[in-house]
Amino acid sequence: MRSVDPEVPSSSTEPSVLRLLRPGPGATAALAAAIAAATALPLAMPQLTRRFVDDAAGGAGLRHLTLVALGYLALAVAGQAARMATAWLAGRLAWDGTNRLRERLAGHALGLDLSFHGRHTPGELIERVDGDVAAVADFVVAFLLDVVASVLLLSGVVVVVLAVDWRIGAVLLAYCLLVGYGMARAQRLAVPSAARSRAAGATLFGTLEERLAGAEDLRAIGAGEHTVRRFHQVSAALFRAEHRDARIGTMLLAGTSVAFAAGTAIMLSLAAWIMETGALTAGRPLRPSPGTHRPPRPSPGTATRCACSKRAG
């Protein structure tokens, strides 16, 4: 058997983690198409809402408004279908890639020398090979759905808002950059706590496997009470690590929710202010067509003279 330390990087001839996780060209194309559809369809829905509101205010017929509403419904259903297809493809590709990684890690662990296995229990290795790989699969799915698709959708929203009114779009872009910077800084708190939680879980599984394998010997020497006490200690360590990880995750989730609510309030307030200036309607911006001039407003004196003339007549 060869002596390989897991902290030492593997040679360049061995496939890297990214190569093992990389899907085929056909699966990549299908996933890209699903993500593109899940991004474009929600961006088209507000355009139909805008048309429905302005056409209804302009006195459009019921048949026209019904067709617009049915188009909105079709886009909503298609968007949800694209979202489901994206989730299914991302999960399928993530598990295919992590299964290859799991096989690679299992073969690597079986090829390590006895001194390594003496320092690490089988339960710990099982948790590393299976538990950590499952966490990688969850990360890949979350990255594709919550990061890639959300960033594309947010970019499309910023572009659409900039096209409607550059002032609202500029504020939205600045706010998104500020929140993104805050989330990147918060990542420094989440990653170490998650790593400590995974390490505590591996220690618990290793301790449990080792004690169960030597249950007869422990019973023969009367070490049952000591074994239970040790199990309580590692369980308490896992509880503290997961409790801290959950607390940090809850704080980050709450911060994200507050940032989303604050951004929505800022955008609505800014849009209401711009509507008062007459630059926006309920559905779309007011832009006079080229060559169209608004008639000048009559001065108060002119209006008074006209009213007096009508009464005199």
NORZIHU-V137826 format. One record per residue. RES is the residue in one small letter. SS is DSSP state (@ for helix, = for strand, . for the rest). PHI is phi in whole degrees, 0 to 359 (999 if undefined). Layout:
<<RES:SS:PHI> <RES:SS:PHI>>
This chain:
<<m:.:999> <r:.:268> <s:.:261> <v:.:231> <d:.:269> <p:.:292> <e:.:280> <v:.:275> <p:.:298> <s:.:285> <s:.:289> <s:.:292> <t:.:283> <e:.:278> <p:.:294> <s:.:281> <v:@:297> <l:@:296> <r:@:293> <l:@:290> <l:@:276> <r:.:291> <p:.:280> <g:.:286> <p:@:295> <g:@:295> <a:@:294> <t:@:295> <a:@:295> <a:@:296> <l:@:294> <a:@:296> <a:@:296> <a:@:294> <i:@:295> <a:@:297> <a:@:293> <a:@:294> <t:@:269> <a:@:285> <l:@:296> <p:@:298> <l:@:287> <a:@:280> <m:@:297> <p:@:298> <q:@:294> <l:@:290> <t:@:298> <r:@:300> <r:@:294> <f:@:297> <v:@:295> <d:@:289> <d:@:292> <a:@:295> <a:@:293> <g:.:276> <g:.:86> <a:.:293> <g:.:285> <l:@:294> <r:@:298> <h:@:296> <l:@:294> <t:@:295> <l:@:296> <v:@:295> <a:@:294> <l:@:294> <g:@:296> <y:@:297> <l:@:297> <a:@:296> <l:@:294> <a:@:296> <v:@:295> <a:@:295> <g:@:295> <q:@:294> <a:@:296> <a:@:295> <r:@:295> <m:@:295> <a:@:296> <t:@:297> <a:@:296> <w:@:293> <l:@:294> <a:@:296> <g:@:296> <r:@:296> <l:@:291> <a:@:296> <w:@:288> <d:@:298> <g:@:292> <t:@:288> <n:@:295> <r:@:296> <l:@:293> <r:@:297> <e:@:297> <r:@:296> <l:@:293> <a:@:297> <g:@:296> <h:@:295> <a:@:295> <l:@:291> <g:.:270> <l:.:283> <d:.:281> <l:@:291> <s:@:296> <f:@:295> <h:@:293> <g:@:288> <r:@:274> <h:.:233> <t:.:282> <p:@:301> <g:@:298> <e:@:295> <l:@:293> <i:@:297> <e:@:295> <r:@:291> <v:@:287> <d:@:261> <g:@:294> <d:@:294> <v:@:292> <a:@:297> <a:@:295> <v:@:296> <a:@:298> <d:@:298> <f:@:294> <v:@:297> <v:@:297> <a:@:296> <f:@:293> <l:@:291> <l:@:275> <d:@:266> <v:@:252> <v:@:297> <a:@:296> <s:@:291> <v:@:294> <l:@:296> <l:@:296> <l:@:296> <s:@:297> <g:@:296> <v:@:297> <v:@:298> <v:@:296> <v:@:297> <v:@:294> <l:@:298> <a:@:291> <v:@:284> <d:.:207> <w:@:291> <r:@:291> <i:@:295> <g:@:297> <a:@:293> <v:@:295> <l:@:298> <l:@:297> <a:@:296> <y:@:293> <c:@:297> <l:@:296> <l:@:294> <v:@:293> <g:@:298> <y:@:295> <g:@:296> <m:@:293> <a:@:295> <r:@:290> <a:@:291> <q:@:299> <r:@:293> <l:@:273> <a:@:284> <v:@:295> <p:@:298> <s:@:294> <a:@:294> <a:@:294> <r:@:295> <s:@:294> <r:@:295> <a:@:294> <a:@:294> <g:@:295> <a:@:296> <t:@:296> <l:@:296> <f:@:295> <g:@:295> <t:@:296> <l:@:296> <e:@:296> <e:@:294> <r:@:289> <l:@:292> <a:@:292> <g:.:253> <a:@:299> <e:@:295> <d:@:294> <l:@:295> <r:@:292> <a:@:292> <i:.:264> <g:.:72> <a:.:261> <g:@:297> <e:@:296> <h:@:297> <t:@:295> <v:@:295> <r:@:296> <r:@:294> <f:@:295> <h:@:296> <q:@:295> <v:@:289> <s:@:294> <a:@:295> <a:@:296> <l:@:295> <f:@:299> <r:@:295> <a:@:294> <e:@:290> <h:@:296> <r:@:294> <d:@:297> <a:@:294> <r:@:295> <i:@:294> <g:@:297> <t:@:294> <m:@:295> <l:@:293> <l:@:295> <a:@:296> <g:@:297> <t:@:295> <s:@:296> <v:@:296> <a:@:297> <f:@:295> <a:@:295> <a:@:295> <g:@:297> <t:@:297> <a:@:297> <i:@:296> <m:@:294> <l:@:294> <s:@:295> <l:@:294> <a:@:295> <a:@:296> <w:@:295> <i:@:290> <m:@:297> <e:@:294> <t:.:282> <g:.:88> <a:.:276> <l:=:227> <t:.:254> <a:.:296> <g:.:252> <r:.:212> <p:=:289> <l:.:276> <r:.:231> <p:.:297> <s:.:291> <p:.:300> <g:.:85> <t:.:265> <h:.:240> <r:.:283> <p:.:293> <p:.:293> <r:.:288> <p:.:289> <s:.:289> <p:@:302> <g:@:294> <t:@:296> <a:@:297> <t:@:292> <r:@:296> <c:@:295> <a:@:294> <c:@:295> <s:@:297> <k:@:295> <r:@:291> <a:@:293> <g:.:291>>
